[in-house]
């Protein structure tokens, strides 16, 4: 899809050259200006938008210059007023499957990969509960897993893990992951470490102030998509209206599924096969999905 540069679409070749050079200089000398351009690029983006059903929209956007790099982003917005009773978690205590296989097996309309897992022995490494049944308990507490997704027929919410006794909570569906990125409309301070600071493919789930659930995957590890650090991911979610947001397992696990959209249903470009296509899925332990 051809993209036009915001603000310069009607200028001739010579008139585009001077502003471009000027902007490049400002970008280098004033980071705040670069951030302003990034936010404008996101909120004014001509996203490729596809209606998946009444109240579910899939959006795709490719950016030649976002956070100083190529970025490829897919997200699904789900109206919680319509689908609050159809938000689900699927997980297995030991088995690993691709997100698309799990989504298809559970009759998902859309789905995203879930939390961190044990690649050798299978199962999630952090607490997961599905329909009141504990699937996995936390194997070893980490600072990273500090956010919890709580799903019931009445509400879907994202909270700090420290703010709720999620293991004893009566909410039927719980997924522990993280880090927590946003709470009540504010960015959460992130520790300085390689996991947070380096760019990778990322998956995130968020709830907006107007009660929409967002599944988002940012591609990476490819010349077409650099990936994001968690500060960049948080800014992106903020600009898209997130009120509460949490990081999910990323890297080769990052997968977004939309039923019927592609041969596999995968709409992003999973990185495990090192190709920018829809076939490089990594088997995962859990997904978050919307039931048909």
C-alpha positions in Angstrom: 0.0 0.0 0.0 1.4 3.3 -1.0 1.9 5.7 1.9 2.2 9.5 1.6 4.4 11.7 3.8 2.2 13.6 6.2 2.2 17.3 5.6 4.1 17.3 2.3 1.8 15.3 0.0 1.0 18.3 -2.3 4.5 19.8 -2.5 6.7 19.5 -5.6 10.1 17.7 -5.5 12.1 20.9 -4.7 9.7 22.0 -2.0 9.9 18.6 -0.3 13.7 18.6 -0.1 14.2 21.6 2.2 11.6 20.6 4.8 12.9 17.1 4.8 16.5 18.3 5.5 15.2 20.7 8.2 13.2 18.0 9.9 16.2 15.7 9.9 18.3 18.3 11.6 15.6 19.0 14.2 15.2 15.2 14.8 18.9 14.9 15.6 19.2 18.0 17.9 15.9 17.9 19.7 14.5 14.4 20.7 11.2 16.0 21.9 10.6 17.1 18.3 11.3 13.6 17.0 8.8 12.2 19.6 6.2 14.8 18.4 6.7 13.7 14.8 6.3 10.0 15.9 3.0 10.7 17.7 1.7 12.7 14.8 2.7 9.9 12.4 0.8 7.3 14.5 -2.4 9.3 15.2 -2.7 10.6 11.6 -1.7 7.2 10.0 -3.9 6.0 7.1 -4.2 2.5 8.7 -5.3 -0.3 6.5 -8.5 -1.1 8.3 -10.6 -4.3 8.0 -13.9 -5.0 9.8 -13.9 -8.5 11.2 -17.3 -8.3 12.7 -19.6 -5.7 14.3 -17.3 -4.2 17.0 -14.0 -5.9 15.9 -11.6 -4.0 13.6 -8.2 -5.1 12.4 -5.6 -2.4 11.6 -2.3 -2.7 9.8 0.3 0.0 9.4 3.8 0.1 8.0 6.0 3.0 8.9 9.2 3.9 7.0 10.2 6.3 9.9 8.9 5.6 13.4 11.3 5.9 16.3 13.9 6.4 13.7 13.4 3.0 12.0 11.1 0.8 9.9 8.1 -0.5 11.8 5.3 -2.9 11.0 2.3 -2.9 13.3 -0.9 -5.0 13.4 -3.6 -4.5 16.0 -7.1 -5.5 16.6 -9.7 -3.3 18.5 -12.5 -5.2 20.2 -15.6 -3.4 21.6 -15.9 -4.8 25.2 -19.4 -3.6 25.4 -20.3 -6.1 22.7 -17.8 -8.9 23.4 -17.1 -8.8 27.2 -18.6 -12.3 27.5 -16.5 -13.7 24.7 -13.0 -12.8 25.8 -11.1 -16.0 26.7 -7.8 -17.5 27.6 -6.6 -20.9 26.3 -3.7 -22.7 27.8 -2.2 -26.1 28.3 -0.1 -27.1 31.3 2.6 -28.8 29.3 1.7 -28.8 25.6 3.0 -26.1 23.2 1.2 -25.3 19.9 1.3 -22.5 17.4 -1.1 -19.6 18.3 -3.0 -20.2 15.0 -3.5 -23.9 15.9 -4.8 -23.0 19.4 -7.0 -20.2 18.0 -8.5 -22.5 15.4 -9.1 -25.3 17.9 -10.9 -23.0 20.2 -13.0 -21.3 17.5 -11.4 -17.9 17.9 -12.3 -14.9 15.7 -9.1 -13.1 16.7 -6.2 -14.1 19.1 -2.8 -13.1 20.3 -0.1 -15.1 22.0 -0.1 -15.0 25.8 2.5 -15.2 28.5 6.0 -16.5 29.0 6.5 -20.3 28.9 9.0 -23.1 29.3 10.4 -23.8 25.8 12.0 -27.1 27.0 9.3 -28.7 29.2 6.2 -26.8 28.0 3.6 -24.9 30.0 3.6 -21.3 31.2 6.2 -20.1 33.7 3.8 -17.7 35.3 0.3 -18.1 36.8 -2.5 -19.0 34.4 -6.1 -19.8 35.3 -8.8 -20.8 32.7 -12.5 -21.2 33.7 -11.6 -21.3 37.4 -9.0 -24.1 36.8 -5.4 -23.3 37.5 -3.3 -24.4 34.5 0.1 -23.4 35.7 1.5 -21.7 38.8 4.4 -19.4 38.8 7.6 -21.5 38.7 9.9 -18.6 39.8 8.7 -15.1 40.6 10.4 -12.4 38.5 10.3 -8.6 38.4 9.2 -8.9 34.7 5.9 -10.6 35.5 4.3 -7.8 37.4 1.0 -7.4 35.5 -2.1 -9.5 35.5 -5.0 -9.8 33.0 -8.3 -10.6 34.7 -11.2 -11.7 32.5 -14.8 -12.4 33.6 -18.1 -12.2 31.8 -18.6 -8.8 33.4 -15.2 -7.2 33.0 -11.8 -7.4 31.4 -9.1 -5.5 33.2 -5.3 -5.1 33.5 -3.8 -4.5 36.9 -0.6 -4.5 38.7 0.1 -8.0 40.1 0.9 -6.4 43.5 -2.5 -4.8 43.7 -4.6 -8.0 43.6 -4.4 -11.5 45.1 -4.8 -13.0 41.7 -4.2 -16.6 42.9 -7.2 -16.5 45.2 -9.3 -14.0 43.3 -12.7 -15.4 42.1 -12.2 -14.1 38.6 -12.4 -17.2 36.4 -9.6 -16.3 33.9 -6.2 -14.9 34.9 -3.0 -14.5 33.1 0.2 -13.2 34.7 2.8 -11.6 32.5 4.4 -8.2 32.0 5.9 -5.8 32.5 3.0 -3.5 33.2 3.2 -0.6 30.8 0.3 1.7 31.6 -2.1 2.1 34.5 -5.0 4.6 34.6 -3.7 6.5 31.6 -0.1 6.9 32.8 3.1 5.2 31.7 4.6 2.9 34.4 8.3 3.4 35.2 10.4 0.6 33.6 13.6 -0.9 35.0 16.7 -0.4 32.9 17.7 -3.8 31.6 18.3 -5.5 28.2 14.8 -7.1 28.0 13.2 -3.7 28.4 15.7 -1.6 26.5 16.5 -3.6 23.4 14.4 -3.8 20.4 12.5 -7.0 19.7 9.1 -8.1 18.2 6.5 -7.3 20.9 3.0 -8.4 21.8 0.8 -6.4 24.1 -2.8 -6.2 25.4 -4.5 -3.0 26.4 -7.8 -1.5 27.5 -8.8 2.0 26.4 -10.8 4.5 28.3 -13.8 4.0 26.0 -13.8 0.2 26.8 -12.0 -1.3 23.8 -9.6 -4.2 24.2 -6.5 -3.9 22.0 -4.4 -6.9 20.8 -1.2 -5.5 19.3 1.9 -7.1 17.7 4.9 -5.1 16.6 7.2 -7.1 14.2 11.0 -7.0 14.4 14.3 -8.7 13.7 14.0 -7.9 10.1 15.1 -5.2 7.7 11.4 -4.3 7.2 10.7 -4.0 10.9 13.2 -3.1 13.6 11.0 -4.0 16.6 10.6 -1.8 19.7 11.9 -1.4 23.2 9.3 -1.3 25.9 9.4 2.5 26.3 8.6 2.9 22.6 5.9 0.3 22.8 4.4 2.2 25.7 4.4 5.4 23.8 2.7 3.7 20.8 -0.1 2.3 23.0 -0.5 5.7 24.7 -0.9 7.4 21.4 -3.5 4.8 20.4 -5.6 5.6 23.4 -4.6 2.8 25.9 -5.6 3.5 29.5 -4.1 0.2 30.9 -1.6 -2.0 29.1 0.7 -4.9 29.7 3.5 -6.6 27.7 3.1 -10.2 26.7 5.7 -12.7 25.5 7.5 -11.3 22.5 10.3 -12.1 20.3 9.7 -15.2 18.2 6.4 -15.8 20.1 4.7 -12.6 18.9 1.7 -13.7 16.8 -1.6 -12.1 15.9 -4.4 -14.2 14.5 -7.4 -13.1 12.5 -9.6 -15.9 11.3 -9.5 -16.2 7.5 -7.2 -13.3 6.9 -4.4 -15.4 5.5 -3.7 -19.0 4.8 -2.8 -19.6 8.5 -4.8 -16.7 9.9 -1.6 -15.0 11.1 -1.5 -11.4 10.0 1.9 -10.3 11.4 5.3 -11.6 10.4 6.5 -14.1 13.1 10.3 -14.0 13.2 11.3 -17.6 14.0 11.9 -18.5 10.3 13.8 -15.3 9.7 11.5 -14.5 6.7 9.1 -11.6 6.5 6.1 -13.8 6.0 3.2 -15.4 8.0 4.7 -18.8 8.5 7.4 -18.4 11.2 5.3 -19.2 14.2 6.9 -20.4 17.5 4.8 -22.9 19.5 3.4 -21.2 22.6 1.7 -22.2 25.9 -1.3 -19.8 25.9 -3.4 -17.4 23.9 -5.9 -14.6 24.6 -8.8 -14.7 22.1 -12.3 -13.7 21.2 -14.7 -16.6 20.8 -16.8 -16.9 17.7 
